[in-house]
Amino acid sequence: MARAIGFIGLGAMGKPMALNLIKKGFSLWVYDILPEKMKPLLAQGARACGSGQEVAVNCPVIITILPAPPEVRAAVFGEKGVREGIKPGATLIEMSTIDPLTSREVAQALAAKEASMLDAPVARGVPAAESGTLSIFVGGEKKVFEACLEILKAMGTDIFHVGNVGCGHVVKMVNNLILGGTMALLSEALVLGVKAGVKPPLLHEALCQGSAGSFALKNQVGQSVMKGIFEEGRFSLDYMMKDIGLALETGQNLHVPLPFGALAMQVYESARAAGKSKKYYPVVITQWEELTGVKVRSEGL
């Protein structure tokens, strides 16, 4: 495939996304501040870069997927960052989960260099990143979106153009506010059900088929909580708190009260205070389990 793509950020999500681009025939130039993270990509034919600037100099399309707004700002505005190397007509596809204000600030800075930007955060987690079945929420000019659609389809199956620059990050922020709040409520509700006498597998199966069924109940509870798997290296409790925090900050800026989001934040804060911040975020249920003496697990575990 003709176009070279730059890829910055090769963590739990970025690595499989970049590998899927290679599998689809794209030529990749990669960079991560931790050089060892580039090795699996280099083994598949990617080229290593020493900075974001070098990536931008060589690629008409650059993808970034980084932990939070400070890392995005550093990658774009920092010394030897993307802004220093990006060329007129190039496009940055920013796929991190950040606030819309930062997103629009980056887009404005790149516009001054005659480059464009799409904000395209992703949902569904690491398994979907590995299988190329991510959901992607995209903000930006329609013509830029259409020009990059083939690239996005190499990483995801459900791709939504949701408005102008920043709107993709708005949708992702709202998505994770809902997800975080749902998991907090599921935690207390499921523990109540088990404490009241229903066996966890029966409770989970029945709820999945009822009006309370949700993605979080089926996947996060079914594949993590029920199996007691809260390993590090997935979407951590720290990351969930970062995302809820972005929503609370945006709500404050826009004068939108978010009382349930604020309460969910305190629920996660209790788990972080207990030393669970690096664990997969459904670990929050263990706070209720420890208080009540029951566990929401499949039988035999």
C-alpha positions in Angstrom: 0.0 0.0 0.0 1.4 3.4 -1.0 1.1 5.7 2.0 3.6 5.7 4.9 2.0 6.1 8.3 3.7 7.3 11.4 2.7 5.7 14.7 3.5 7.3 18.1 2.7 5.4 21.2 3.1 1.6 21.3 1.4 0.7 24.6 -1.3 -1.8 25.3 -3.6 -0.3 22.7 -1.1 1.2 20.3 1.0 -1.9 19.7 -1.9 -4.2 18.4 -3.4 -1.3 16.4 0.0 -0.7 14.7 0.4 -4.4 14.0 -3.0 -4.4 12.3 -1.9 -1.6 10.0 1.1 -3.6 9.0 -1.1 -6.6 8.4 -3.2 -4.5 6.1 -0.2 -3.6 4.0 0.7 -0.1 5.3 4.3 1.0 5.7 4.9 2.1 9.3 7.4 4.5 10.8 7.1 4.1 14.6 8.3 5.9 17.7 7.9 5.4 21.5 9.7 7.1 24.3 10.5 3.5 25.5 12.6 2.1 22.6 12.0 -1.5 23.6 8.3 -1.1 22.7 9.3 -0.6 19.1 10.9 -4.0 18.8 7.8 -6.1 18.0 6.9 -3.6 15.2 10.4 -3.6 13.8 10.3 -7.4 13.6 7.3 -7.0 11.4 9.0 -4.5 9.0 8.3 -1.1 10.6 11.0 1.5 10.6 12.2 3.0 13.9 12.3 6.8 14.5 14.1 8.7 17.1 11.4 11.4 17.7 7.9 12.5 16.8 9.5 15.1 14.5 11.2 12.4 12.5 8.0 10.5 12.2 6.2 13.6 10.9 9.0 14.5 8.5 8.6 11.1 6.8 4.9 10.5 6.9 1.9 12.3 5.5 -0.4 10.6 8.1 0.7 10.4 11.8 -1.2 8.5 14.5 -0.8 9.2 18.2 -2.3 7.1 21.0 -0.9 8.1 24.4 -2.0 8.0 28.0 -3.3 11.5 28.8 -3.3 15.2 27.7 0.2 15.9 29.1 1.7 13.1 26.9 -0.2 14.3 23.9 1.0 17.9 24.4 4.6 16.7 24.8 4.4 14.5 21.7 3.1 17.4 19.6 4.5 20.6 21.1 7.6 19.3 22.9 11.2 19.4 21.7 11.5 17.4 18.4 7.7 16.9 18.5 5.3 16.4 15.7 4.6 20.1 15.2 8.3 20.7 14.3 8.2 18.1 11.5 4.7 18.0 10.1 4.4 19.2 6.5 1.6 21.1 4.8 -1.2 18.8 3.7 -0.3 16.1 6.3 -2.9 14.8 8.8 -2.6 13.9 12.5 -5.0 11.2 13.7 -5.1 11.7 17.4 -6.5 8.5 19.0 -5.8 9.0 22.7 -8.5 9.7 25.3 -8.1 13.4 26.1 -10.3 16.4 26.7 -11.8 18.2 23.7 -10.1 21.5 24.7 -6.7 19.9 24.3 -7.8 18.3 21.0 -8.9 21.6 19.6 -5.7 23.3 20.7 -3.6 20.8 18.9 -5.8 21.1 15.8 -5.4 24.9 15.8 -1.6 24.6 16.1 -1.4 22.2 13.2 -3.7 24.3 11.1 -1.1 27.1 11.4 1.3 24.6 9.7 -1.3 23.9 7.0 -1.9 20.4 8.3 -5.1 18.9 9.4 -6.3 16.8 12.3 -8.8 14.1 13.2 -9.5 13.2 16.8 -10.4 9.5 16.7 -10.4 7.9 20.2 -11.3 4.2 20.4 -13.5 2.0 22.5 -13.8 -1.8 23.3 -10.4 -2.3 24.8 -7.3 -4.4 24.2 -9.1 -7.5 22.8 -10.8 -5.3 20.1 -7.4 -3.6 19.4 -5.9 -7.0 18.8 -8.7 -8.3 16.5 -9.1 -5.0 14.6 -12.7 -4.6 15.8 -12.4 -1.3 17.6 -15.2 1.3 17.7 -13.8 4.6 16.6 -15.4 8.1 17.2 -14.0 10.6 14.7 -14.1 14.4 14.7 -12.8 16.6 12.0 -13.5 17.8 8.4 -15.6 15.3 6.4 -13.2 15.3 3.5 -10.2 14.5 5.8 -12.2 11.8 7.5 -13.0 10.2 4.1 -9.4 10.4 3.0 -8.3 8.5 6.1 -11.2 6.0 6.3 -9.2 3.2 4.8 -6.6 3.6 7.6 -9.3 3.7 10.3 -10.9 0.5 8.9 -7.6 -1.3 9.3 -8.1 -0.9 13.1 -11.8 -0.8 13.6 -15.1 -2.1 12.3 -17.5 0.5 13.7 -16.4 4.0 12.7 -18.5 7.1 13.4 -17.9 10.6 12.0 -19.5 12.6 14.9 -18.8 16.2 14.0 -16.0 18.7 13.9 -12.6 18.4 15.6 -13.0 17.7 19.3 -16.3 15.9 18.9 -14.6 12.5 18.8 -13.0 13.1 22.2 -16.4 14.3 23.5 -18.1 11.1 22.5 -15.2 9.0 24.1 -15.3 11.0 27.3 -19.1 10.5 27.6 -18.7 6.8 26.7 -16.2 6.3 29.6 -18.2 8.4 32.0 -21.1 6.0 31.4 -18.9 2.9 31.5 -17.2 4.0 34.7 -20.5 4.8 36.4 -22.1 1.6 35.2 -19.3 -0.5 36.6 -19.5 1.2 40.0 -23.2 0.6 40.2 -22.9 -3.0 39.0 -20.4 -3.6 41.8 -22.7 -2.7 44.6 -25.7 -4.3 42.9 -24.1 -7.7 42.2 -22.7 -7.9 45.7 -26.1 -7.2 47.1 -27.6 -10.0 44.9 -25.0 -12.5 46.0 -25.3 -11.5 49.7 -29.0 -11.9 49.4 -28.6 -15.6 48.3 -28.4 -15.8 44.5 -25.5 -17.8 43.1 -23.2 -15.5 41.1 -23.4 -17.4 37.8 -27.2 -17.5 37.9 -27.4 -13.9 38.8 -25.1 -12.8 36.0 -26.8 -14.9 33.4 -30.3 -13.7 34.3 -29.3 -10.1 34.4 -27.5 -10.3 31.0 -30.8 -11.3 29.5 -32.9 -8.7 31.4 -33.4 -5.0 31.0 -30.3 -4.4 33.1 -28.1 -6.1 30.5 -25.1 -4.0 29.3 -21.7 -4.2 27.6 -20.1 -3.9 31.0 -22.2 -6.6 32.6 -21.5 -9.0 29.7 -17.9 -8.3 29.2 -16.2 -6.7 32.2 -18.2 -8.6 34.7 -18.4 -11.8 32.6 -14.7 -12.0 31.6 -13.1 -10.3 34.6 -15.1 -10.2 37.7 -16.7 -13.7 37.4 -13.2 -15.1 36.8 -11.4 -13.1 39.4 -9.0 -11.7 36.8 -7.9 -8.1 37.5 -4.4 -8.3 36.0 -2.3 -5.2 35.4 -1.5 -4.2 31.8 -5.1 -3.6 30.8 -7.3 -0.5 31.2 -6.4 0.3 34.8 -8.4 1.9 37.6 -6.0 4.9 37.2 -7.0 5.3 33.6 -10.7 5.1 34.4 -10.3 7.8 37.0 -8.4 9.9 34.5 -11.2 9.7 32.1 -13.9 10.4 34.6 -11.8 13.3 35.7 -11.8 14.7 32.2 -15.6 14.5 32.1 -15.9 16.3 35.5 -13.5 19.0 34.4 -15.4 19.5 31.1 -18.7 19.6 33.0 -17.3 22.3 35.3 -16.1 24.3 32.3 -19.5 24.0 30.6 -21.5 24.4 33.9 -23.0 20.9 33.6 -23.6 19.3 37.0 -22.3 15.7 37.1 -23.3 14.4 40.5 -23.3 10.7 39.6 -19.9 11.0 37.9 -18.5 12.7 41.0 -19.9 9.9 43.2 -18.4 7.2 40.8 -15.0 9.0 41.1 -15.1 8.6 44.9 -16.0 4.9 44.5 -12.9 4.4 42.4 -10.9 6.6 44.8 -11.6 4.1 47.6 -10.1 1.3 45.5 -7.1 3.4 44.7 -6.6 4.2 48.4 -6.6 0.4 48.9 -3.6 0.0 46.6 -5.5 -1.2 43.5 -4.8 1.6 41.1 -2.8 -0.4 38.6 -5.3 -3.3 38.4 -7.9 -3.7 35.6 -10.6 -1.2 36.6 -13.4 -3.7 37.4 -11.3 -4.5 40.5 -13.5 -1.8 42.1 -16.0 -4.5 43.0 -13.5 -6.0 45.5 -14.2 -3.0 47.8 -17.8 -4.3 48.3 -16.7 -7.9 48.4 -14.2 -7.2 51.2 -16.8 -5.2 53.2 -19.5 -7.8 52.9 -17.6 -11.1 52.9 -19.0 -12.4 49.6 -17.5 -12.8 46.1 -19.1 -12.4 42.8 -17.3 -15.4 41.1 -18.1 -18.4 38.9 -18.5 -21.6 40.8 -15.4 -23.6 41.5 -13.1 -20.5 41.7 
